[in-house]
Amino acid sequence: MAQLFLLALFLLCSRILSDSSAIVCRDPNFGTHIAAHTKANRKYLLIGGKGAGIGNFLIFYPAAYYFAALTGRSILIIDDSLIGEMCKLLVCGFPLYSEVTKAFPSQFHGQLHWESVKGVKVYDFQRHFNREAPLESHTILRADGFKQFSGWYQGNNESVNCIAKITGCSMTDISCHERFAFSKLVNGPFKIDSIISTEEKRLIGVPGNLRHAMMTLPHAYAPRLDAAIHLRLQFEHFEYLVGPEDAGWSNAIKEQDDWLNSTAHNAGINIFKIIEQKIMQDYTTIKKMQEQQRRSLKNFLHRHMLDVVTSNLTHPNLISDENMENEVFQGNVDDDRIYVYLAADNQPIKEAFAHYLKDHDNIAVMRVKNYGHIAHAKNLEYVKGSQNNTGMMDLVVDWYSLSLANIVYSFRRNSDMISTFAQSAQHLSRTFDTVEEKLSKHEKMNEDDEVGRGSEGLQLLFTHSGQPMWRKYW
């Protein structure tokens, strides 16, 4: 199947880069560091997105990254956008548009507002390289896509050679290309000390040292979570931005409670049971991966971050937390437990699932504890004000935590489509496998080695007869 997919992709993309003279191979991570005599040729691509879920814009981001790489453009992040708000909370690899325009106003020819910039999608990328509608005359472009277009650049030797050169991935390893692009966007950790301390207190279900490390270490060095669960319930009130202040809130509560109390095979506690059974079915594999990664991380830190480890080990938060915010684990801490992060688009159902797994002999559930309602990010100001004004932070913590999981178990109510929120987080996900392989062979490491192989995605579906099945996704 993989070979057939690559063949189809090659045939589909064979026209995309028919004119290789349009290719300007340059790593967007170089920023504006260009020789002085080429200053006038600096060009930019804006990323961000509003009006849909953050997953929609993140899943499109790698396609935009490689358009920038193949056209010599630097990437800037739109301030008033979902990715922009994320990067105000997280350390990201690209600067905000406002910061660069203030620093170099003469380069932007009066285009200080991103709304006036031409928007482009993959269709426009294709037309540019086909020379049907070249885009060189535009100093600034804005990436407007919201769907996955992995590998759209396949089909031209010069393009894939360029990308292999930039990424260190093989020319056909599109999953590696995606993870590399995401690693350049999301560096971590979280930025603001006051926000970190507040959010740490609301991350419950695991020891304090784990949640502190997740919030304060760069993504490449943050501890891996054994697994994550993502529930995309998409109730009407979530999709239509109905909150407690609206007249339709009583109907929203009824829809939520009806699903939770339902005895149907694809609702309520039956979903909780199916996911729990799948995790326990994979338990032995998860534990083996846990032990392997502990050894890999220990070796990696010992060889390359000894000074950081030494200083952080004395941090007052890096101690055993026996209480774990009243989520007491019944079992042997070292031998039995796996850490599972729980994210959902509905707070009461998330807590109901956590309660179902409470006191489990083998599963410790980690999640953000919040008593407000969860809002859809399609309205940026609304989501920022939701959940007692922590809506955006909670959204980013959920996504970031999913990206640190070795396995993501996904469920989407009434749909076979994969949630772009979970899928984009999985595309960022990277492990220490590649690092450990090089270390064991005594090979020289470089900055690309942190990319790793990524995590596994499994989506819960049901057959026509109502039987559960799990489909791998990437």
C-alpha positions as CSV (number, residue, x, y, z in Angstrom):
1,M,0.0,0.0,0.0
2,A,2.8,2.4,0.9
3,Q,4.4,1.9,-2.6
4,L,1.1,2.5,-4.3
5,F,0.6,5.7,-2.3
6,L,4.0,7.0,-3.3
7,L,3.4,6.1,-6.9
8,A,0.1,7.9,-6.9
9,L,1.6,10.9,-5.2
10,F,4.4,11.0,-7.8
11,L,2.0,10.9,-10.7
12,L,-0.2,13.6,-9.0
13,C,2.7,15.9,-8.3
14,S,4.7,15.3,-11.5
15,R,3.4,18.6,-13.0
16,I,3.8,20.6,-9.8
17,L,7.5,21.5,-10.2
18,S,7.9,21.3,-14.0
19,D,10.1,24.4,-14.1
20,S,13.0,23.8,-11.7
21,S,14.3,27.3,-12.4
22,A,11.6,28.6,-10.0
23,I,13.2,26.7,-7.1
24,V,15.3,28.7,-4.7
25,C,16.5,26.2,-2.1
26,R,16.9,27.8,1.3
27,D,16.2,26.7,4.8
28,P,13.5,29.0,6.2
29,N,15.1,28.5,9.6
30,F,17.9,30.8,8.4
31,G,15.6,33.8,8.9
32,T,16.7,37.1,7.4
33,H,20.4,36.3,7.5
34,I,21.1,36.8,3.8
35,A,24.2,38.4,2.2
36,A,24.0,42.2,2.1
37,H,24.0,42.3,-1.7
38,T,20.8,40.2,-1.8
39,K,18.9,42.3,0.8
40,A,16.4,43.5,-1.7
41,N,15.5,39.9,-2.5
42,R,14.3,39.0,0.9
43,K,10.8,37.5,0.8
44,Y,8.5,36.3,3.5
45,L,5.7,33.8,4.0
46,L,3.2,34.5,6.8
47,I,1.5,31.6,8.7
48,G,-1.2,31.7,11.3
49,G,-4.9,31.2,10.7
50,K,-8.3,32.2,12.1
51,G,-11.9,31.0,11.6
52,A,-11.3,27.3,12.1
53,G,-9.7,25.0,14.6
54,I,-6.0,25.3,15.4
55,G,-5.5,21.8,14.1
56,N,-6.6,22.8,10.6
57,F,-3.9,25.4,10.4
58,L,-1.2,23.3,12.0
59,I,-1.9,20.3,9.7
60,F,-1.3,22.6,6.7
61,Y,1.8,24.3,8.1
62,P,4.4,21.7,6.8
63,A,3.0,22.3,3.2
64,A,3.6,26.0,3.7
65,Y,7.1,25.4,5.3
66,Y,8.3,23.6,2.2
67,F,6.9,26.2,-0.2
68,A,9.0,28.7,1.8
69,A,12.0,26.3,1.6
70,L,11.6,26.0,-2.2
71,T,11.1,29.7,-2.9
72,G,13.8,31.1,-0.5
73,R,11.2,32.8,1.8
74,S,11.6,33.4,5.6
75,I,8.6,32.4,7.7
76,L,6.8,34.9,10.0
77,I,3.9,34.3,12.3
78,I,0.8,36.4,12.2
79,D,0.2,37.9,15.7
80,D,-3.6,37.9,15.7
81,S,-3.9,34.2,14.7
82,L,-4.3,30.9,16.4
83,I,-0.6,29.9,15.8
84,G,0.4,33.4,16.8
85,E,-1.4,33.0,20.2
86,M,0.2,29.6,20.6
87,C,3.6,31.1,20.0
88,K,3.0,33.8,22.6
89,L,2.7,30.9,25.1
90,L,5.3,28.5,23.7
91,V,8.8,29.1,22.4
92,C,8.5,28.9,18.6
93,G,11.2,28.9,16.0
94,F,9.9,31.9,14.0
95,P,9.2,35.5,15.0
96,L,5.9,37.3,15.1
97,Y,5.2,39.5,12.0
98,S,4.9,42.7,14.2
99,E,8.3,42.1,15.7
100,V,10.0,42.0,12.3
101,T,8.1,44.8,10.7
102,K,9.1,47.1,13.7
103,A,12.7,46.0,13.3
104,F,12.9,46.3,9.5
105,P,10.0,48.5,8.3
106,S,11.8,49.4,5.1
107,Q,11.6,45.8,3.9
108,F,7.9,45.6,3.9
109,H,7.0,48.5,1.6
110,G,4.2,49.7,3.8
111,Q,2.6,46.3,4.1
112,L,2.5,46.4,7.9
113,H,-0.9,44.7,8.2
114,W,-1.2,41.1,7.3
115,E,-4.8,41.4,6.0
116,S,-3.5,43.3,2.9
117,V,-1.1,40.4,2.0
118,K,-2.0,38.0,-0.8
119,G,-3.2,34.6,0.5
120,V,-2.0,31.4,-1.1
121,K,-2.8,27.7,-0.9
122,V,-1.3,24.6,-2.4
123,Y,-3.2,25.3,-5.7
124,D,-1.2,28.6,-5.9
125,F,2.1,26.8,-5.0
126,Q,1.4,24.5,-8.0
127,R,0.6,27.4,-10.3
128,H,3.7,29.2,-9.2
129,F,6.0,26.3,-10.1
130,N,4.1,25.6,-13.3
131,R,4.7,29.2,-14.2
132,E,1.0,29.8,-14.7
133,A,0.9,32.4,-12.0
134,P,4.4,33.2,-10.7
135,L,4.6,34.7,-7.2
136,E,8.2,36.2,-7.2
137,S,6.9,39.7,-7.4
138,H,5.2,39.4,-4.0
139,T,7.6,40.3,-1.2
140,I,5.1,38.9,1.3
141,L,2.6,36.1,1.0
142,R,0.2,34.6,3.5
143,A,-0.4,30.8,3.7
144,D,-4.1,30.3,3.9
145,G,-4.5,26.5,3.7
146,F,-6.3,24.4,6.4
147,K,-6.0,20.8,5.1
148,Q,-3.2,18.3,5.0
149,F,-1.1,18.3,1.8
150,S,1.9,16.2,2.8
151,G,4.4,15.7,0.1
152,W,2.8,18.1,-2.4
153,Y,6.3,18.9,-3.8
154,Q,7.1,15.3,-4.8
155,G,7.7,14.7,-8.5
156,N,10.8,16.8,-9.2
157,N,14.4,15.8,-8.4
158,E,15.6,19.3,-7.6
159,S,12.8,19.9,-5.1
160,V,13.2,16.6,-3.2
161,N,17.0,16.9,-3.3
162,C,16.6,20.4,-1.7
163,I,14.3,19.1,1.0
164,A,16.5,16.1,1.7
165,K,19.5,18.5,2.0
166,I,17.6,20.8,4.4
167,T,16.0,18.0,6.6
168,G,18.5,15.2,6.5
169,C,15.6,12.9,5.7
170,S,15.4,10.6,2.7
171,M,13.7,12.1,-0.3
172,T,10.6,9.9,-0.1
173,D,10.2,9.9,3.8
174,I,7.3,12.4,3.9
175,S,6.6,11.7,7.6
176,C,10.2,12.7,8.4
177,H,9.7,15.9,6.4
178,E,6.6,16.7,8.3
179,R,8.2,16.1,11.7
180,F,11.2,18.2,10.7
181,A,9.0,21.1,9.7
182,F,7.1,20.9,13.0
183,S,10.3,20.8,15.0
184,K,11.3,24.1,13.5
185,L,8.0,25.7,14.5
186,V,7.5,24.3,18.0
187,N,10.6,24.4,20.2
188,G,9.2,24.7,23.7
189,P,9.0,25.1,26.5
190,F,6.3,27.4,27.8
191,K,7.3,31.0,28.2
192,I,5.9,32.8,31.1
193,D,6.8,31.7,34.6
194,S,3.5,32.9,36.2
195,I,1.5,31.0,33.6
196,I,3.6,27.9,34.0
197,S,3.2,27.8,37.8
198,T,-0.6,28.3,37.5
199,E,-1.0,25.7,34.8
200,E,1.2,23.2,36.6
201,K,-1.2,23.3,39.5
202,R,-4.1,22.4,37.2
203,L,-2.2,19.5,35.5
204,I,-3.3,16.7,37.7
205,G,-2.9,12.9,37.9
206,V,0.9,12.5,37.7
207,P,3.8,13.4,40.0
208,G,5.0,17.1,40.1
209,N,8.3,16.4,38.6
210,L,6.7,15.0,35.4
211,R,4.4,17.9,34.8
212,H,7.1,20.5,35.7
213,A,9.5,18.9,33.2
214,M,6.8,19.0,30.5
215,M,6.2,22.7,31.0
216,T,9.8,23.9,31.5
217,L,12.0,21.7,29.2
218,P,12.4,22.2,25.4
219,H,10.1,19.8,23.5
220,A,13.0,17.7,22.3
221,Y,14.1,17.1,26.0
222,A,10.7,16.9,27.6
223,P,9.6,13.6,29.1
224,R,7.6,11.3,26.9
225,L,4.1,10.3,27.9
226,D,3.3,6.6,27.4
227,A,0.0,7.3,25.7
228,A,-2.7,9.9,25.2
229,I,-6.5,9.8,24.6
230,H,-8.2,12.4,22.5
231,L,-12.1,12.6,22.4
232,R,-13.6,14.7,19.6
233,L,-17.2,14.7,20.6
234,Q,-18.3,17.8,18.5
235,F,-21.6,18.4,20.3
236,E,-23.7,21.1,18.7
237,H,-23.0,23.7,21.4
238,F,-19.3,23.3,20.9
239,E,-19.5,23.6,17.1
240,Y,-21.9,26.7,17.3
241,L,-20.0,28.4,20.2
242,V,-22.9,28.2,22.7
243,G,-21.9,28.9,26.2
244,P,-23.5,29.0,29.7
245,E,-24.6,32.6,29.0
246,D,-26.6,31.6,26.0
247,A,-30.3,30.6,25.9
248,G,-29.5,27.3,24.3
249,W,-27.2,26.1,27.1
250,S,-29.9,23.8,28.6
251,N,-30.1,21.9,25.3
252,A,-26.3,21.6,25.3
253,I,-26.4,20.1,28.7
254,K,-29.1,17.6,27.6
255,E,-27.1,16.6,24.5
256,Q,-24.0,16.0,26.6
257,D,-25.8,14.1,29.3
258,D,-27.8,12.0,26.8
259,W,-24.5,10.8,25.2
260,L,-22.8,10.2,28.6
261,N,-25.7,8.1,29.9
262,S,-26.4,6.3,26.7
263,T,-26.1,2.5,26.5
264,A,-25.4,2.6,22.8
265,H,-22.3,0.7,21.6
266,N,-20.7,4.0,20.4
267,A,-21.4,6.3,23.3
268,G,-20.8,7.0,26.9
269,I,-19.3,4.4,29.2
270,N,-19.0,1.9,26.3
271,I,-16.5,4.2,24.7
272,F,-14.6,4.5,27.9
273,K,-14.5,0.7,28.2
274,I,-13.3,0.1,24.7
275,I,-10.5,2.6,25.0
276,E,-9.4,1.2,28.3
277,Q,-9.4,-2.4,26.9
278,K,-7.3,-1.3,24.0
279,I,-4.8,0.4,26.3
280,M,-4.5,-2.8,28.4
281,Q,-4.2,-4.9,25.2
282,D,-1.2,-2.7,24.3
283,Y,0.1,-2.5,27.9
284,T,3.1,-4.8,27.5
285,T,4.2,-3.0,24.4
286,I,3.8,0.4,26.0
287,K,5.8,-0.7,29.1
288,K,8.6,-2.0,26.8
289,M,8.7,1.3,25.0
290,Q,8.7,3.1,28.3
291,E,11.7,1.3,29.6
292,Q,13.6,1.7,26.3
293,Q,12.9,5.4,26.2
294,R,14.0,5.8,29.9
295,R,17.3,4.3,29.0
296,S,17.6,6.3,25.8
297,L,16.8,9.6,27.6
298,K,19.1,8.8,30.5
299,N,22.0,8.1,28.1
300,F,21.2,11.2,26.0
301,L,21.1,13.5,28.9
302,H,24.2,12.0,30.5
303,R,26.2,12.5,27.3
304,H,24.8,15.9,26.1
305,M,23.0,17.7,28.9
306,L,24.8,16.9,32.1
307,D,25.0,20.5,33.2
308,V,21.2,21.0,32.6
309,V,20.4,17.8,34.4
310,T,22.5,18.7,37.4
311,S,21.0,22.2,37.8
312,N,17.4,21.0,37.4
313,L,17.7,18.0,39.8
314,T,17.8,20.5,42.7
315,H,14.6,22.3,41.6
316,P,12.0,22.2,44.4
317,N,9.3,20.9,42.1
318,L,11.4,17.9,40.9
319,I,10.4,15.7,43.8
320,S,8.0,12.9,44.3
321,D,4.4,14.1,44.7
322,E,2.7,11.5,46.8
323,N,-0.7,13.1,46.7
324,M,-0.8,13.8,42.9
325,E,-3.6,16.3,43.5
326,N,-5.9,13.7,45.1
327,E,-5.4,11.3,42.2
328,V,-3.9,8.6,44.2
329,F,-2.4,5.7,42.2
330,Q,-3.1,2.2,43.6
331,G,-0.2,0.1,42.5
332,N,3.6,-0.1,42.3
333,V,4.9,3.3,41.0
334,D,7.9,1.8,39.2
335,D,6.6,-1.5,37.9
336,D,2.9,-1.1,37.0
337,R,1.9,2.4,36.0
338,I,1.7,4.0,32.6
339,Y,1.0,7.7,32.2
340,V,-1.9,8.6,29.8
341,Y,-2.8,12.2,29.0
342,L,-6.6,12.8,28.5
343,A,-7.8,15.6,26.2
344,A,-11.3,16.3,25.0
345,D,-13.6,19.0,23.7
346,N,-16.0,18.6,26.6
347,Q,-15.0,19.1,30.2
348,P,-17.7,17.1,32.0
349,I,-17.2,14.1,29.8
350,K,-13.4,14.3,30.1
351,E,-13.8,14.3,33.9
352,A,-16.3,11.4,33.7
353,F,-13.7,9.4,31.8
354,A,-11.0,10.3,34.3
355,H,-13.3,9.2,37.1
356,Y,-13.9,5.9,35.3
357,L,-10.1,5.3,35.3
358,K,-9.5,6.6,38.8
359,D,-7.8,4.1,41.1
360,H,-6.9,1.9,38.0
361,D,-4.2,-0.6,38.8
362,N,-2.2,0.3,35.7
363,I,-3.3,3.7,34.3
364,A,-2.5,7.1,35.7
365,V,-4.6,9.8,34.0
366,M,-3.1,13.2,33.4
367,R,-5.2,16.2,32.2
368,V,-5.9,19.9,32.8
369,K,-8.5,20.4,35.5
370,N,-10.8,23.2,34.7
371,Y,-14.4,24.0,35.7
372,G,-15.3,26.2,32.8
373,H,-16.7,25.0,29.5
374,I,-14.4,24.2,26.6
375,A,-14.8,26.4,23.5
376,H,-14.0,25.9,19.8
377,A,-11.0,27.9,18.6
378,K,-12.8,29.0,15.4
379,N,-13.6,32.2,17.4
380,L,-10.2,33.4,18.7
381,E,-11.5,35.9,21.2
382,Y,-14.2,33.6,22.5
383,V,-11.8,30.7,23.2
384,K,-9.3,33.1,24.9
385,G,-12.1,34.2,27.3
386,S,-13.4,30.7,27.9
387,Q,-12.5,28.4,30.9
388,N,-12.1,31.3,33.3
389,N,-9.8,33.1,30.7
390,T,-7.5,30.1,30.4
391,G,-9.0,28.7,27.2
392,M,-6.1,29.3,24.9
393,M,-3.5,28.0,27.4
394,D,-5.5,24.9,28.0
395,L,-5.9,24.3,24.3
396,V,-2.1,24.6,23.7
397,V,-1.3,22.4,26.8
398,D,-3.6,19.7,25.4
399,W,-2.0,19.8,22.0
400,Y,1.5,19.9,23.3
401,S,0.9,17.0,25.6
402,L,-0.6,14.9,22.8
403,S,2.6,15.6,20.8
404,L,4.7,14.1,23.7
405,A,2.7,10.8,23.7
406,N,4.1,7.6,22.2
407,I,0.6,6.4,21.2
408,V,-2.5,8.6,20.6
409,Y,-5.9,6.8,20.9
410,S,-8.5,8.9,19.1
411,F,-12.2,8.9,19.0
412,R,-14.4,11.2,16.9
413,R,-18.2,11.0,17.4
414,N,-20.3,10.3,14.4
415,S,-17.4,10.6,11.9
416,D,-14.6,8.5,10.4
417,M,-12.5,11.6,9.8
418,I,-9.3,12.0,11.8
419,S,-9.2,15.0,14.1
420,T,-6.6,17.5,12.7
421,F,-5.9,18.5,16.3
422,A,-4.7,15.0,17.3
423,Q,-3.1,14.4,13.9
424,S,-1.1,17.5,13.8
425,A,0.2,16.9,17.3
426,Q,1.2,13.4,16.3
427,H,3.1,14.8,13.3
428,L,5.2,16.9,15.7
429,S,5.8,14.0,18.0
430,R,9.4,12.7,18.0
431,T,11.3,10.2,20.1
432,F,14.9,9.6,21.0
433,D,15.2,6.4,18.8
434,T,17.3,8.0,16.1
435,V,19.6,9.6,18.7
436,E,20.1,6.3,20.5
437,E,20.8,4.5,17.3
438,K,23.6,7.0,16.4
439,L,25.0,6.9,19.9
440,S,25.2,3.1,19.9
441,K,27.1,3.2,16.6
442,H,29.4,6.0,17.9
443,E,28.3,8.2,15.0
444,K,28.5,11.9,15.1
445,M,25.3,13.6,16.1
446,N,23.8,16.7,14.6
447,E,20.8,18.9,15.3
448,D,18.5,16.9,13.1
449,D,18.9,13.8,15.2
450,E,16.2,14.8,17.6
451,V,13.5,14.3,14.9
452,G,13.1,10.6,15.6
453,R,10.3,8.4,14.3
454,G,7.3,10.0,15.9
455,S,4.3,8.4,17.6
456,E,1.6,6.0,16.5
457,G,-2.0,7.1,15.9
458,L,-5.0,4.8,16.4
459,Q,-8.5,5.8,15.7
460,L,-11.6,4.0,17.1
461,L,-14.2,3.2,14.5
462,F,-17.2,0.9,14.4
463,T,-18.2,-1.6,11.7
464,H,-21.7,-1.7,10.3
465,S,-22.6,-4.4,12.9
466,G,-21.4,-2.1,15.7
467,Q,-18.1,-3.9,16.4
468,P,-15.2,-1.7,17.5
469,M,-12.1,-1.6,15.3
470,W,-8.9,0.4,15.5
471,R,-7.4,2.1,12.4
472,K,-3.8,3.3,12.3
473,Y,-3.3,6.8,11.0
474,W,-0.5,9.1,10.3
